[in-house]
Amino acid sequence: MIPVSLTDVSSYLPGRRVDADHFAALAGTDELADNVMFCAPRHRHHVADETAEDMVERAAAGLVERHGARAVSGVDVLITHTQLPDLPVVGCGGTVARRLGARPEWVIDLHNGGCASFVLMLKLAADILRGRGRGSALVCNVQNTAGRVFAQSEVRTLAQAAIPGDGCGVALLTVSDASPILDVECRHHPEFAGDMTVVTGDGRRYWAPGTGQLRVGFTESGIAEVLTRGNRLVPEAAAAVCDRIGVDTADIDLLVTNQPNRVFLRTWRDALRLPAERHPDTFDDCGNLFGAAMPLTLDRELRAGRVPDGSLVVFAGFAHAGDFSAAAAVSWRP
């Protein structure tokens, strides 16, 4: 198989930093306030008037600094995942390419995969590059709902509003054996598709005119189902990858997951028999970054010098109410 490497990652956090007291002061009488899913992080960041392409360009600056502008402008594949597209119908891939001065053969705006979309994009980009036998790819995760959807006047009083944070993570892939992607597991679970819902205060469709504000339709029973599924799906995907590459999960050097809440983070590392220091936690500083959490978390670990040469890095996560789970293994050699 033609080797494809995860060459580098970079990230960006918006400048507005919001702490837990901000939401505590706004909190209403939400009956879900005491649910373990909504135990607030200490801090998170909120977008202001930034667009998705603004965030990608700022995140990619680290790649340009380390590898030169051509490494980004010369990519053959560009894949984006934006939690809340700035324009309906149109993704940000075309404008991102223009901002970066790139003319890729492939520009893909991927809208599924949710919190595990980083792994899905790794697989898609790697498969395209192997088919071409050469080239490079840039994958981009944008999370931008915290300062928009969850900061609305009605929604910000709900427990769910205190959890998300905004940020962006990008990754550069190349056809090389520098830091090879060893294996990827992507599992779609159609039986759970549609279990995540959005609602409005006035009951309208999200695109129809009205006054109710858009939010996630959480219920006690739905949350219990998601907790059960998430606790199981992520360790299963990670274990499947480790089994195929012949490694025990306890030998993972760095487990990089999405960062939904403290309960999931603890359960996942316990299930895979890993100490906390091998499962970095960005939740308390950044909140739930959805799909952007994986590249941003790895970027932070790399910049802090906590990923030794030769480390086995395993990414793992699940999306929405459990309709997708995925894991990937990389032999990190910077």
Secondary structure, DSSP 8 states (H G I E B T S, - for coil): ----EEEEEEEE--SEEEEHHHHHHH----TTTTSGGG---SEEEE-SS--HHHHHHHHHHHHHHHH-HHHHHT-SEEEEEESS-SSSS--SHHHHHHHHT---SEEEE----GGGHHHHHHHHHHHHHHHHTS-EEEEEEEE--TTTTTTSTTGGGSGGGGSB--EEEEEEEESSSSSBEEEEEEEE-GGGTT-S-EE-TT---TTS--S---EE---HHHHHHHHHHHHHHHHHHHHHHHHHHT--GGG-SEEEE----HHHHHHHHHHTT--GGGS---HHHH-B-GGGHHHHHHHHHHHTT-S-TTEEEEEEEEETTTTEEEEEEEEE--
